[in-house]
Amino acid sequence: MTKAPPTPKGFRDIRPEMAKRRRAIINTIANILEEFKFEPIETPTIEFAETILGKYGDEADKLVYTFEDRGERKLALRYDLTVPLARYVATYNPQVPFRRYQVGQVFRADNPQKGRWREFTQMDADTIGSSDLLEDAKIVAAAIRAVKEVGLSNPVMVINDRKNFDGYSKETVIAIDKFDKIGDEGVIAEMVKSGMTQTQAKDTLEEIKNKKPTPDIEKILANLKNLGLNDSEFKFDPTLARGLDYYTGSIFELRSPSYGNLSLGAGGRYDNLVGMFSKKSLPAVGFSFGLDRLIDALNT
């Protein structure tokens, strides 16, 4: 009997029982997002490479799948749904504030890990065209309500401000972004590799860990309480960094204590991204659900 060919590493088939469950979860989240006035759109899986590259940072750019078509045009599989959204807004100039959600496959040439594949499904919700920090809080509130609706019993949104890293080197931010995975010693070792002395690295890490909420974060936290979230459902964490270069303000990461420190979704404010594709810069904030990890967490 001929053996069926395998799938490439990091890619997989999704069998009927899992496909049905994924669809049910997507539909539930979509219903919640539509209650928050988000509308669906779709964008191509493939974009021109120049659209994708240079938006995330050097480390992330290495994970983008790029190739040439028969016309020798340089193309890329989308790394996330956010950069294509920025290109979409620059193309069509929708009335703002523009609130959209999208479900789609994204691709990253990364080492597969728990709940993370080289091809995986993201579901995003974003507001374009408003600098009101209430929009940041609404994004967080919608995400928390959505994951509770699908059965996650103890969600926690960890929140910080990228402005807390002003004045620090890019290498320092990249090291801090790994804090939950490698801890104090690992972060210090990363900083030393980038050129700091051991003492400088320890002092820098301690300084960052003692950062306080910025005025913007204080407003967002107050708005979350006004929107009815419990104190147990969100918290400030000065070590949250989020490695993507396009973040400009608030950053969020969804976690569940029963699932460890792995991210179940993430987002933040990216006020300069649309302006990379248009003369008109628009403020923006959004959140992306990691559906594979979310489903895995529901099974934990």
Secondary structure, 3 states (H helix, E strand, C coil): CCCCCCCCCCCCCCCHHHHHHHHHHHHHHHHHHHHCCCEECCCCCEEEHHHHCCCCCHHHHCCCCEEECCCCCEEEECCCCHHHHHHHHHHHCCCCCEEEEEEEEEECCCCCECCECCEEEEEEEEEECCCCHHHHHHHHHHHHHHHHHCCCCCCEEEEEEHHHHCCCCHHHHHHHCCHHHHHHHHHHHHHHHCCCCHHHHHHHHHHHHCCCCCHHHHHHHHHHHHCCCCHHHEEECCCCCCCCCCCCCEEEEEECHHHCCCCCEEEEECCCCHHHCCCCCCCEEEEEEEHHHHHHHHCC
